[in-house]
Amino acid sequence: MSTLGSRIERASGRGAITFVSGNGEQRVSWRELHDDARAMAAALQSRGVAPGSHVAILGATSRALVTAIQATWLCGAGVVCLPLPMRLGSIEEFVRQTRVRVANADAALVLVDPDFAPFLEPDPDDPPMVLLDELAGKASAYESVPDDAEALAILQFTSGSTSDPKGVMLPHRTVLANIDAIVDAAHIDVEADVLVSWLPLYHDMGLIGLLTTPMATGTDLVLAAPQDFLAAPARWMEWLAHYGGTGTAGPNFSYALAARALRRSSTLDLSRWRLGLNGAEPVDPDAVEAFVAAGAPHGLRASSVFPAFGMAEATLAVTFPEPGSGLRTDTVDRRVLETERFATPSASGDTRRLALLGRPVPGLEIRVVDPRGEVLRDREVGELQVRGTSVTPGYYKRPDVTAASFDGDWLRTGDLAYLVDGELVVCGRIKDVIIVGGRNVFPEDVERAVANVEGVRPGNVIAFGVDGRNGRESLVVVAETKGDDLAAVRRDVAERVIDAVGIPARDIVLVQPSTLPKTSSGKLQRSLCRDRYLSSELVPV
């Protein structure tokens, strides 16, 4: 089996990457970028980067950053992409987490965008820090390295949504296996497809799915920075229309933002769009349908947008529906799901609508088991487990965590799920389930309901359980608010919680905007929010 470096070398003769920003665009053939990467690899080799080294990279999405990622692989070294400051709260927290990741990764070198260098004053024990622009365009001879499919290609830190980030080891063989599976499952046509992405490159969906896949196949890519999308979500749709984009991806919240933008946009041509992946966070079927409705006047086909399931420990993609199948849901009886852990189909009454996430991609298998490890039947809810060609061999320097994360060769995901005719349905995270009166209440149901309250910031609601009287759990809701009438917001939140799950919230806390804890990839951190609530560290309005 080859490595990313050799695969990229073979694919570099076709296709191009177009960097877009508020300042315009820059189209670069994959061959030209590969030549730049070889020159940068030579500069890295002169600084001691060799097979087995780990290179930490911190920078905004740019040609220099993409070149540095490829150059690291050409040296036979592993890439560690570091989150940017805007995803880690305060500058102090950014500096702390960056140092933790660099130390935990045993980075031999840290490549830094000049814009972020002032935040990282080097300590005596830090590895050497090199500015990205010091490496660009340096003319020296690159020495090729032997292919080693077992060598570490990426050290991908988990999002940390339920615990401290852990370094997932991804050798070249697992990354290439997952890329091949993605190309197969998504029916990627390297000659005709145009992928469009604004996803951060420190997250696996952006780095592997929307950068490395086109880079290793020679597929055209249009690449923007996440801050450009967040500043004006309409740009995502405009890029797809302008460049004739056929495929893209984003988390659920991004489709909700894009739907609002589409309703206000002049007519766009989205008729070439055929792959709209919704992943990286729980899928809200209502949000997907609202986006599809907003895109219809612009030529968007409803069949183009669909949810899938993936995780860092499986490199990226785990299950994928048939392209063109669109959103499909399974509507089940909420009470039976919560009390008996069985997904009984139901068309009326108190129901819960869950997205069908497709079947395993080539090379992977999935199963659902009970706490004793017994394999469950269709529609019985238990823990999802995964095994196959793109599953990580473990966590870097964490044998204790690795041992706890595997059942034989099956990866324990920590997700509650069930199967329907071989298709995956995920209900929620095991650690996040709130047990009230014998019911398994899923926080996502509460959060989606409260997000629709006037005055609450959508996507900025966290629900969790705390110990109540007689040792029973009770429900707490924390929401960021942009409203002035706090009493009305609190009253509406209380009513919406009752309507959604049939139990009252013991406490409703309204907090300042942008204060809820989130991971580097934007996921809500329920456990940390709970800890802050219990220690009275939240920032109330």
TABEL-V199740 format. One record per residue. BURIAL is + if it has 16 or more other ideal C-beta (glycine too) atoms within 10 Angstrom, else -. Layout:
# TABEL-V199740
burial = <BURIAL,BURIAL>
This chain:
# TABEL-V199740
burial = <-,-,+,+,+,+,+,+,+,-,+,+,-,-,+,+,+,+,+,+,+,-,-,-,-,-,-,+,-,+,+,-,+,+,-,+,+,+,+,+,+,+,+,+,+,-,+,-,+,-,-,-,+,+,+,+,+,+,+,+,+,+,+,+,+,+,+,+,+,+,+,+,+,+,+,+,+,+,+,+,+,+,+,+,+,-,+,+,-,-,-,-,-,+,-,-,+,+,-,-,+,+,-,+,+,+,+,+,+,+,+,+,+,-,-,+,+,-,-,+,-,-,-,-,-,-,+,-,+,+,+,+,-,-,+,-,-,-,-,-,-,+,-,-,+,-,-,+,+,-,+,+,+,+,+,+,+,+,+,+,+,+,-,-,+,+,+,+,+,+,+,+,+,+,+,+,+,+,+,+,+,+,+,-,+,+,-,+,-,-,-,-,+,+,+,+,+,+,+,+,+,+,+,+,+,+,+,+,+,+,+,+,+,+,+,+,+,+,+,+,+,+,+,+,+,+,-,+,+,-,-,-,+,+,+,+,+,+,+,+,+,-,+,+,+,+,+,+,+,+,+,+,+,+,+,+,+,+,+,-,+,+,-,-,+,-,-,+,-,+,-,+,+,+,+,+,+,+,+,+,+,+,+,+,+,-,+,+,+,+,+,+,-,+,+,-,-,+,-,+,+,-,-,+,+,+,+,+,+,+,+,+,+,+,+,+,+,+,+,+,+,-,+,-,-,+,+,+,+,+,+,+,+,+,+,+,+,+,-,-,+,-,+,-,-,+,-,-,-,-,+,+,-,+,+,+,+,+,+,+,+,+,+,+,-,+,+,+,+,-,-,-,-,-,-,+,-,-,+,+,+,+,+,+,+,+,+,+,+,+,+,+,-,+,+,+,-,+,-,-,+,+,-,-,+,+,-,-,-,+,+,+,+,+,+,+,+,+,+,+,-,-,+,+,+,+,+,+,+,+,-,+,+,+,-,+,-,-,+,+,+,+,+,+,+,+,+,+,+,+,+,-,+,-,+,+,+,+,+,+,+,+,+,+,+,-,-,-,-,-,-,-,+,+,+,+,+,+,+,+,+,-,+,-,-,-,-,-,+,+,-,+,+,+,-,+,+,-,-,+,+,-,+,-,+,-,-,+,+,+,+,-,-,-,+,+,+,+,+,+,+,+,+,+,+,+,+,+,+,+,-,+,+,-,-,-,-,+,-,-,+>
